[in-house]
Amino acid sequence: MEPNKKKQYDSVKYTKQYIDAKEKEKIIYKDTVDFVKRNFFPKRNFFPKVVLDCGCGYGRSLDTFKIKAHKIVGIDISKKALAKTKNYIKDKVFLINGDVENLPFKDKSVDLILSIEVISYTDNFKKALIEMKRVLADNGAIVISVENKYGGILCDPYLEKSELKKAIKYAKTRKTRYFTEEEITNILEELGFRIVFRDKIGFTYSGIFHRFMFSKCEIRNIESICKKDNILSELSRGLCFVCVKN
Ligand SMILES: C[S@@+](CC[C@H](N)C(=O)[O-])C[C@H]1O[C@@H](n2cnc3c(N)ncnc32)[C@H](O)[C@@H]1O
């Protein structure tokens, strides 16, 4: 290497990493999906009659989990998102325009709840979780994911720099709530959920690399900051949990 030559970013390597990351998005919840399928159906005689996707958006989570059930319901506060759901998922899904903080379901009437990246965006996340617990059947399960405080937007390798400002603005207006693993664990346990599986989702270290590569920061500065705060092992875009009722 030429003396004094600054270490350059290997753009080919990072571009490939970026494309790989996009590919991996397809299987981002793979471990959680596998866990749910392996442990709940049909080993534990758990065939969900009713599956409820709380904050279903355009249907991505229902599409990812592809769980068969007698009845699949998606609820979302956004009419726009629900309009897209119909085009996105092939399964027959009942769609409700409503609020997860006031679920229009009877107590213990739902066997499986998905709540993927939703409570980070609700006004009152505890109220939403209490509602989900109320409607969940005693032998039911809930899959819940939140934005990670040590990651969130920062770890998302898909956002171009030009989109970052928009995303941050959106997150601010929606009052996005970020959680550390410890915080969300305590909340779930306090509310009477028992965590049976946990997973870090989204891209970790490489996501951070990309974010700062776009920002033209020195990667080694980021590394030293992360090491100093001892957060390297904590990084991810989201945190995902499978819980049952206590
Ligand atoms: C980040 S998106 C996730 C969507 C979907 N679960 C997915 O994984 O693609 C968050 C969704 O939560 C919905 N949402 C936010 N607050 C809500 C509430 N109080 N009741 C119902 N849906 C809500 C938003 O409209 C949005 O579709």
The ligand as an SDF file (V2000), in Angstrom:
LIG
                    3D

 27 29  0  0  0  0  0  0  0  0999 V2000
  -44.5840    0.2660   10.2360 C   0  0  0  0  0  0  0  0  0  0  0  0
  -46.2140   -0.1390    9.7200 S   0  0  0  0  0  0  0  0  0  0  0  0
  -46.1760   -1.9040    9.8690 C   0  0  0  0  0  0  0  0  0  0  0  0
  -47.2460   -2.5370    9.0380 C   0  0  0  0  0  0  0  0  0  0  0  0
  -47.2500   -4.0710    9.0170 C   0  0  0  0  0  0  0  0  0  0  0  0
  -47.4620   -4.6590   10.3090 N   0  0  0  0  0  0  0  0  0  0  0  0
  -45.9600   -4.5980    8.3990 C   0  0  0  0  0  0  0  0  0  0  0  0
  -45.2020   -5.2850    9.0920 O   0  0  0  0  0  0  0  0  0  0  0  0
  -45.7000   -4.3280    7.2360 O   0  0  0  0  0  0  0  0  0  0  0  0
  -47.1970    0.3830   11.1130 C   0  0  0  0  0  0  0  0  0  0  0  0
  -48.6760    0.2350   10.8720 C   0  0  0  0  0  0  0  0  0  0  0  0
  -49.3820    0.4600   12.0940 O   0  0  0  0  0  0  0  0  0  0  0  0
  -50.5710    1.1610   11.8010 C   0  0  0  0  0  0  0  0  0  0  0  0
  -51.0450    1.7870   13.0490 N   0  0  0  0  0  0  0  0  0  0  0  0
  -50.4430    2.7450   13.7900 C   0  0  0  0  0  0  0  0  0  0  0  0
  -51.1860    3.0500   14.8690 N   0  0  0  0  0  0  0  0  0  0  0  0
  -52.2930    2.2530   14.8110 C   0  0  0  0  0  0  0  0  0  0  0  0
  -53.4340    2.0900   15.6470 C   0  0  0  0  0  0  0  0  0  0  0  0
  -53.5910    2.8060   16.7680 N   0  0  0  0  0  0  0  0  0  0  0  0
  -54.3730    1.1890   15.2920 N   0  0  0  0  0  0  0  0  0  0  0  0
  -54.2240    0.4490   14.1570 C   0  0  0  0  0  0  0  0  0  0  0  0
  -53.1700    0.5480   13.3240 N   0  0  0  0  0  0  0  0  0  0  0  0
  -52.2120    1.4460   13.6510 C   0  0  0  0  0  0  0  0  0  0  0  0
  -50.1460    2.1370   10.7160 C   0  0  0  0  0  0  0  0  0  0  0  0
  -51.2430    2.6490    9.9840 O   0  0  0  0  0  0  0  0  0  0  0  0
  -49.2320    1.2560    9.8710 C   0  0  0  0  0  0  0  0  0  0  0  0
  -49.9160    0.5860    8.8520 O   0  0  0  0  0  0  0  0  0  0  0  0
  1  2  1  0
  2  3  1  0
  2 10  1  0
  3  4  1  0
  4  5  1  0
  5  6  1  0
  5  7  1  0
  7  8  2  0
  7  9  1  0
 10 11  1  0
 11 12  1  0
 11 26  1  0
 12 13  1  0
 13 14  1  0
 13 24  1  0
 14 15  1  0
 14 23  1  0
 15 16  2  0
 16 17  1  0
 17 18  1  0
 17 23  2  0
 18 19  1  0
 18 20  2  0
 20 21  1  0
 21 22  2  0
 22 23  1  0
 24 25  1  0
 24 26  1  0
 26 27  1  0
M  CHG  2   2   1   9  -1
M  END
$$$$
